[in-house]
Amino acid sequence: MLRSMTAYVSINHAHKGCSISCDIKSVNGKSLDINFKSNFILPKVELGVRELISKKVHRGNLEINFNAETIAQPSFALNKKLIKEIKEELNKSDLDIKNLSFSDIKDIPDIFMDKKKSAVSENIVKKVFKEALLALIENKEIEGEKIKKTFTHRIKRIHKNLISLAKVVEKNNLKRKKNILNKLNSASLNASEESISNEVVNQIIKSDISEEIDRLYFHKSSLSEELASKKAKGKKIDFILLEMLREVNTILAKVTFSKEKKYALDIKIHIEEMREQVSNVE
């Protein structure tokens, strides 16, 4: 299923006197880039959260804010582990630590721990995050469905223009041949001569766009298949559109009549519009 890279969710969960919030903002990005911020999650738990994301999200810039605030009266305790580390470092120094008082350490960051925040387990964190991630993916798919509809509409327009282009090119082939012959006659060259006759044939072959039209039909079908796929990827869609753009540019370089150019230009415009929008597809 097609997914947009742009989405935002905010989840709140109450647990043992704490209000846990998880906000996820996703925007366009060439690869998966995660910016994680939290006021209570340990690095080990954060690593688990990042692994969950990488399994579900392929690309985009994600900003995650995961915080906990105490609802009732907070319950603080000294961070004994941090105090032990500070003491060990001070013992290694030449400082006099015998007269060290509480006022000397009270302003050290994280010297106090909120017991209620510390009581939030890894399982609760993962539960809240999974809920937020599921909501994010749902939002991405809703937006992706809107993008898919605009793509489907443009593919239909391309199909109609391809049919019209093929018809008008076939109708103009005789005119094209006459134009070449007129140019040869104006240059006082005999078109009945073998070398000149071969040149006429070569010019007609050079102006033939049947292969380009066939390849455009093929790429159009590939694009429709990718859009319908459960694992549709923006990078693959962009590659198909780039191939289609190359073919239509070749057609524009070959065709000479105004109607032919009109249909080819319409096709190019639809492809360019899809290429702009695919930058928002995961």
C-alpha positions as CSV (number, residue, x, y, z in Angstrom):
1,M,0.0,0.0,0.0
2,L,1.2,3.5,-0.9
3,R,2.3,5.6,2.1
4,S,3.0,9.3,2.4
5,M,6.1,10.4,4.3
6,T,4.3,13.3,5.9
7,A,2.3,12.5,9.0
8,Y,1.9,13.4,12.7
9,V,0.5,11.6,15.8
10,S,0.3,12.3,19.5
11,I,-0.5,9.5,22.0
12,N,-1.1,9.9,25.8
13,H,-1.1,7.1,28.3
14,A,-1.5,7.1,32.1
15,H,0.5,4.7,34.2
16,K,1.2,4.6,38.0
17,G,0.9,8.3,38.6
18,C,2.6,9.2,35.3
19,S,1.3,10.7,32.1
20,I,3.3,9.2,29.2
21,S,3.2,11.1,25.9
22,C,4.6,10.1,22.5
23,D,4.6,12.5,19.6
24,I,5.9,11.4,16.2
25,K,6.3,13.8,13.3
26,S,7.4,12.5,9.9
27,V,8.5,14.5,6.9
28,N,10.2,13.9,3.6
29,G,13.6,12.3,3.5
30,K,15.8,10.3,1.1
31,S,16.5,7.7,3.7
32,L,15.4,6.8,7.3
33,D,16.6,9.4,9.7
34,I,15.4,9.3,13.4
35,N,15.7,12.1,15.9
36,F,14.8,10.8,19.3
37,K,14.2,12.9,22.5
38,S,13.1,11.7,25.9
39,N,13.2,12.8,29.5
40,F,13.1,9.3,31.0
41,I,14.0,6.6,28.6
42,L,17.3,4.8,29.0
43,P,19.6,4.3,25.9
44,K,18.9,0.5,25.9
45,V,15.2,1.1,25.6
46,E,15.7,3.8,23.0
47,L,17.6,1.2,20.9
48,G,14.6,-1.1,21.0
49,V,12.3,1.7,19.9
50,R,14.6,2.5,17.0
51,E,14.6,-1.2,15.9
52,L,10.8,-1.2,15.9
53,I,10.7,1.9,13.6
54,S,13.3,0.4,11.2
55,K,11.0,-2.6,10.7
56,K,7.9,-0.6,9.9
57,V,9.2,2.6,8.2
58,H,11.4,2.6,5.1
59,R,12.4,6.3,4.7
60,G,11.6,9.8,5.9
61,N,12.8,12.2,8.7
62,L,11.2,11.2,12.0
63,E,11.2,13.4,15.1
64,I,10.1,11.5,18.2
65,N,9.4,13.1,21.5
66,F,8.8,10.5,24.3
67,N,8.2,12.1,27.7
68,A,6.7,11.3,31.1
69,E,5.3,13.7,33.7
70,T,4.1,12.9,37.2
71,I,0.3,13.4,37.6
72,A,0.3,13.2,41.4
73,Q,2.9,14.4,44.0
74,P,6.3,13.5,42.6
75,S,8.5,11.1,44.7
76,F,12.2,11.8,44.4
77,A,15.3,9.8,45.3
78,L,19.0,10.4,45.0
79,N,20.6,8.8,42.0
80,K,22.9,6.5,43.9
81,K,24.6,5.2,40.8
82,L,25.5,8.8,39.7
83,I,26.7,9.7,43.2
84,K,29.0,6.7,43.2
85,E,30.5,7.6,39.8
86,I,31.0,11.2,41.1
87,K,32.7,10.0,44.2
88,E,35.0,7.7,42.2
89,E,36.1,10.6,40.0
90,L,36.7,12.9,43.0
91,N,38.9,10.3,44.7
92,K,41.0,10.2,41.6
93,S,41.5,14.0,41.8
94,D,43.5,16.2,44.1
95,L,40.3,17.9,45.5
96,D,39.5,17.8,49.2
97,I,36.3,15.8,49.4
98,K,36.1,15.5,53.2
99,N,34.2,18.7,53.5
100,L,31.9,18.0,50.6
101,S,28.3,18.9,51.4
102,F,24.9,18.3,49.9
103,S,24.7,21.9,48.6
104,D,27.8,21.1,46.4
105,I,26.1,18.4,44.5
106,K,22.4,19.3,44.5
107,D,22.6,21.2,41.2
108,I,24.3,18.3,39.3
109,P,21.9,17.2,36.4
110,D,20.0,14.0,37.1
111,I,21.3,13.8,40.7
112,F,17.6,13.3,41.7
113,M,15.4,10.7,40.2
114,D,11.6,10.7,40.0
115,K,10.6,7.3,41.4
116,K,7.4,7.3,39.4
117,K,9.2,7.9,36.1
118,S,11.8,5.3,36.9
119,A,9.0,2.8,37.5
120,V,7.9,3.0,33.9
121,S,9.0,-0.4,32.5
122,E,10.4,-1.1,29.0
123,N,7.2,-3.1,28.2
124,I,5.0,0.0,28.9
125,V,7.3,2.2,26.8
126,K,7.1,-0.3,23.9
127,K,3.3,-0.6,24.3
128,V,2.8,3.2,24.1
129,F,5.2,3.5,21.2
130,K,3.6,0.6,19.2
131,E,0.3,2.4,19.6
132,A,1.8,5.7,18.3
133,L,3.6,3.9,15.5
134,L,0.4,2.1,14.4
135,A,-1.5,5.4,14.3
136,L,1.4,7.0,12.3
137,I,1.3,4.3,9.7
138,E,-2.5,4.5,9.4
139,N,-2.2,8.3,8.8
140,K,0.6,7.6,6.2
141,E,-1.6,5.2,4.4
142,I,-4.6,7.5,4.4
143,E,-2.5,10.2,2.8
144,G,-0.9,7.6,0.5
145,E,-4.4,6.6,-0.8
146,K,-5.0,10.3,-1.8
147,I,-1.7,10.4,-3.7
148,K,-2.5,7.1,-5.4
149,K,-5.9,8.5,-6.6
150,T,-4.1,11.5,-8.3
151,F,-1.5,9.1,-9.8
152,T,-4.3,6.8,-11.2
153,H,-6.0,9.8,-12.7
154,R,-2.8,11.0,-14.4
155,I,-2.0,7.5,-15.7
156,K,-5.4,7.4,-17.4
157,R,-4.7,10.8,-19.0
158,I,-1.3,9.5,-20.2
159,H,-3.0,6.4,-21.7
160,K,-5.5,8.5,-23.6
161,N,-2.8,10.7,-24.9
162,L,-0.7,7.7,-26.0
163,I,-3.6,6.4,-28.1
164,S,-4.2,9.8,-29.7
165,L,-0.5,10.2,-30.3
166,A,-0.2,6.8,-32.0
167,K,-3.2,7.6,-34.3
168,V,-2.0,11.1,-35.3
169,V,1.6,9.8,-36.0
170,E,0.2,7.0,-38.2
171,K,-1.9,9.6,-40.1
172,N,1.0,11.9,-40.5
173,N,3.5,9.3,-41.8
174,L,2.4,10.0,-45.4
175,K,2.8,13.8,-44.9
176,R,6.2,13.1,-43.4
177,K,7.3,11.2,-46.4
178,K,6.1,13.9,-48.8
179,N,7.9,16.6,-46.8
180,I,11.2,14.6,-47.1
181,L,10.6,14.2,-50.9
182,N,9.8,17.9,-51.3
183,K,13.1,18.8,-49.6
184,L,15.0,16.5,-51.9
185,N,13.3,17.9,-55.0
186,S,14.0,21.5,-53.8
187,A,17.6,20.5,-53.6
188,S,17.5,19.1,-57.2
189,L,18.1,15.6,-56.0
190,N,16.5,12.6,-57.7
191,A,14.5,10.5,-55.2
192,S,14.5,7.6,-57.6
193,E,18.3,7.1,-57.2
194,E,19.1,4.2,-54.8
195,S,21.3,6.2,-52.4
196,I,18.7,9.0,-52.2
197,S,15.9,6.4,-51.8
198,N,17.8,4.8,-48.9
199,E,18.2,8.2,-47.3
200,V,14.4,8.8,-47.5
201,V,13.9,5.5,-45.8
202,N,16.4,6.3,-43.1
203,Q,14.8,9.7,-42.4
204,I,11.4,7.9,-42.0
205,I,12.9,5.3,-39.6
206,K,14.6,8.1,-37.5
207,S,11.3,9.8,-37.1
208,D,9.5,6.6,-36.1
209,I,8.4,6.6,-32.5
210,S,6.6,3.2,-32.3
211,E,9.3,1.8,-30.0
212,E,9.1,4.7,-27.6
213,I,5.3,4.4,-27.5
214,D,5.6,0.7,-26.8
215,R,8.1,1.3,-24.0
216,L,5.8,4.0,-22.5
217,Y,2.9,1.5,-22.4
218,F,5.2,-1.0,-20.7
219,H,6.4,1.6,-18.1
220,K,2.8,2.7,-17.5
221,S,1.7,-0.8,-16.8
222,S,4.7,-1.2,-14.4
223,L,3.7,2.0,-12.6
224,S,0.1,0.8,-12.2
225,E,1.4,-2.6,-10.8
226,E,3.7,-0.8,-8.3
227,L,0.9,1.5,-7.1
228,A,-1.3,-1.6,-6.5
229,S,1.4,-3.5,-4.7
230,K,1.2,-4.0,-0.9
231,K,4.8,-3.0,-0.7
232,A,4.8,0.0,-3.0
233,K,8.0,2.0,-2.8
234,G,8.5,5.7,-3.7
235,K,12.1,5.1,-5.0
236,K,10.9,2.5,-7.5
237,I,8.0,4.7,-8.6
238,D,10.4,7.5,-9.2
239,F,12.7,5.3,-11.2
240,I,9.8,4.2,-13.5
241,L,8.7,7.8,-14.0
242,L,12.3,8.8,-14.9
243,E,12.3,6.1,-17.6
244,M,9.0,7.4,-18.9
245,L,10.4,10.9,-19.0
246,R,13.3,9.8,-21.1
247,E,11.0,8.1,-23.6
248,V,8.7,11.1,-24.0
249,N,11.7,13.4,-24.4
250,T,12.9,11.2,-27.2
251,I,9.5,11.4,-28.8
252,L,9.5,15.2,-28.6
253,A,12.9,15.3,-30.3
254,K,11.5,13.1,-33.2
255,V,8.0,14.4,-33.9
256,T,7.5,17.5,-36.1
257,F,3.8,18.1,-36.4
258,S,2.0,20.3,-33.8
259,K,-0.6,17.8,-32.8
260,E,2.0,15.1,-32.2
261,K,4.0,17.6,-30.0
262,K,0.8,18.6,-28.1
263,Y,0.0,15.0,-27.1
264,A,3.7,14.3,-26.2
265,L,3.8,17.5,-24.1
266,D,0.6,16.6,-22.2
267,I,2.2,13.2,-21.4
268,K,5.4,14.9,-20.2
269,I,3.4,17.3,-18.0
270,H,1.6,14.4,-16.3
271,I,4.9,12.6,-15.7
272,E,6.5,15.7,-14.3
273,E,3.6,16.3,-11.9
274,M,3.9,12.7,-10.6
275,R,7.6,13.1,-10.2
276,E,7.0,16.1,-8.0
277,Q,4.5,14.2,-5.9
278,V,6.5,11.0,-5.6
279,S,9.0,12.8,-3.4
280,N,6.4,12.5,-0.7
281,V,6.0,8.7,-1.1
282,E,7.7,6.4,1.4
